Amino acid sequence: MGSIPFLLEEVRGWSAASAHGLVSMFAWFFVLGSLVLPAFSDRLGLRRPILSVGFLVCGVSSFLALFLAALLPASWAIWVLIAIGGLFAGGVPLAFVIPLESPGIGPEIAGTAVGMILTVGCVGGFIFPFLTGLISGPSPGVSVIIYIALLCYVIGFGSAGILVWLLKETGPKLRDDA
């Protein structure tokens, strides 16, 4: 999301406060989601559906927010969609709990498993800005915002949501039923 404020300012003519505020709003709602979604997962006793659906909802709503931002003047719908995206991205802490609860991983090699999860996230954080630079070139246009939204949210969060769904459930409900 690092290049989004610049693109919204330069390409769409948003004020700096609005462009940076949109990204900040995502982060603030991520913090809120990081408190709410893991607690909801504990209450429900399931991890996989919360994390998977969270990633998918984040991907779709954040993509739609940036798609609308690329095509329309700033509106409340963009802010609502980005807030939903940030809130549902807040399920990310569950990705660090699943390896601890997984048979065959557990506490013995949980550090390695969580390290691999963090590595994948960091590789995305390294590759996406590089791709953004390649896509935007010297004079970025509206299409660049849409391409970035596709890369980061549809491909990034969407594929993560699908991959998480392929994992076995590790939540307390599964352990209590067994």
Residue pairs with C-beta under 8 A, 6 or more apart in sequence:
1 23
1 26
1 152
2 129
3 129
3 132
3 136
3 148
4 19
4 22
4 23
4 66
4 145
4 148
5 16
5 19
5 20
5 22
5 23
6 19
7 136
7 140
7 144
7 145
7 148
8 14
8 18
8 19
8 22
8 69
8 145
9 15
9 16
9 19
10 140
11 70
11 140
11 141
11 142
11 144
11 145
12 69
12 70
12 142
12 145
14 69
14 74
18 74
22 65
22 69
22 78
22 79
22 82
25 79
25 82
25 83
25 86
26 62
26 82
26 83
26 85
26 86
26 89
27 86
28 86
29 82
29 83
29 84
29 85
29 86
29 87
29 89
29 90
30 86
30 87
30 89
30 90
30 92
31 90
32 86
32 87
32 90
33 54
33 86
33 87
33 88
33 89
33 90
33 91
34 90
34 92
34 93
35 90
36 87
36 90
37 50
37 54
37 87
37 88
37 90
37 91
37 93
37 94
38 50
38 91
38 93
38 94
38 97
40 50
41 47
41 50
41 51
41 91
41 94
41 171
42 172
44 50
44 171
44 173
45 171
45 172
45 173
45 174
45 176
46 169
46 171
46 173
46 174
47 94
47 97
47 98
47 101
47 169
47 170
47 171
48 98
48 164
48 165
48 167
48 168
48 169
48 170
48 171
50 91
50 94
51 91
51 92
51 94
51 95
51 98
51 161
51 164
52 161
52 162
52 164
52 165
53 88
53 161
54 88
54 89
54 90
54 91
54 92
54 94
54 161
55 88
55 89
55 91
55 157
55 158
55 160
55 161
55 164
56 157
56 158
56 161
56 162
57 84
57 85
57 88
58 84
58 85
58 86
58 88
58 89
58 153
58 157
59 85
59 153
59 154
59 156
59 157
59 158
59 160
59 161
60 153
60 154
60 158
61 81
61 82
61 84
61 85
61 88
62 81
62 82
62 85
62 86
62 89
62 149
62 152
62 153
62 157
63 149
63 150
63 153
63 154
64 81
65 77
65 78
65 79
65 81
65 82
65 85
65 149
66 145
66 146
66 148
66 149
66 153
67 145
67 146
67 149
68 75
68 77
68 78
68 81
69 78
69 145
70 142
70 143
70 145
70 146
70 149
71 142
72 78
85 153
89 157
95 117
95 164
96 114
96 117
97 170
98 167
98 170
99 105
99 110
99 113
99 114
99 117
100 106
100 107
100 110
101 170
101 171
101 175
102 113
102 167
102 168
102 170
103 168
105 113
124 156
128 148
128 151
128 152
128 156
131 151
132 144
132 148
132 151
135 144
135 147
135 148
136 144
